[in-house]
């Protein structure tokens, strides 16, 4: 397995509330962050990231959501065809007050630990972290989120950036770029890129059928 260490020095963004896709707020207490979540509600597109007093608000674009939804469907197809358990939680809020951190991935999945999750709510202070999360970087970077994922112990991240997907896994407390997925060992970033490129010419159902066909031919 080929791995490349990922430097986790988040890019420092300038606070800019006028930026429609991204805003960074500093000196925000945990209580204020929780109030922001409550005020914004569950039916929102914005993703919030909290890291020891710094709140990042990211607004996904249409392209962002199209890629996120397709990758989530691919994860579902992989689990179904490989007869693996799967619990999907989408952009769930993962908060840990004890370490002053919180994050909302674009999509999140329990696979190996699905049997340890009861019901439809996650309490990351007692429940295991998701086995896999998705981050789609179109107009802003998810590097701040990576730093939080590291502290939460998220074992695997699929990150789309600059037109390609890379797989990252947590090894010895650091994220490393890996050739293949740990959740789905036959899946690489190259394979995922191939299916994502079909978005330019095919509909979602056709792409899902292509994934199923590829799995049957690869087995």
C-alpha positions, 0 to 999 in steps of 0.5 A: 500500500502506498502512503504519503503523510499529510501535513496538517497545518490548516490554511489560515483564512481571513475572516470575511463574512461577505464571502458567500462560500466561506467565513471564519470567526475567531474568539467564539465560545463553545456556548456561542457555537452551540447557539449558532448550531441551534439558531441555524437548525438542522435543515441547512446547507452550511457546514460548521467546523469548530476548533478551540474558539475558531468557527468556520462556516462553509457554504456548498455549491451546486457542484459540491452537492452533486459530487457529494451525493454521487460519492455517497450513492457509490458508498451505498452501492459498494456496501450493498454489493459487497454485503457489508453493513452500512449506516449513513448519517450525512452531514452529521454534527460531531461535537466533543466539548471535552476537547473543544472541537466540532465538525460537520462532514459532507457525508459520514458512514458507519461500516465496520462499527455499524453494529455499535450505533443504536438509533439515529443519533450520534453522541461522539463522546460515547459512540465510535467515530464514523468509519468513513467521511467525505469532504468535497473541496470546490470553493474552499479547503477542508484542511481545518476539518482534517485537524478536527478529524484527527482529534476525533479519530476518524479513520478514513477520509475521501477528499475531492479537490482539484478535480481528483479524489484522494484517500486518507487514513489515520496512522499513528495519529497522522493522516496519510494519503493511501492508494486504496480504501480501508473500508473498501479495499478494492477501491482507489482514488483512481477508480473513484475518479473514473466514475466521477468523470462520468458526471459530465456525460451520464446521469446518476443511475447510469453511473450506479449501474457502471459501478455495479458492473465494475464490481461484478467484473472485478470479483 
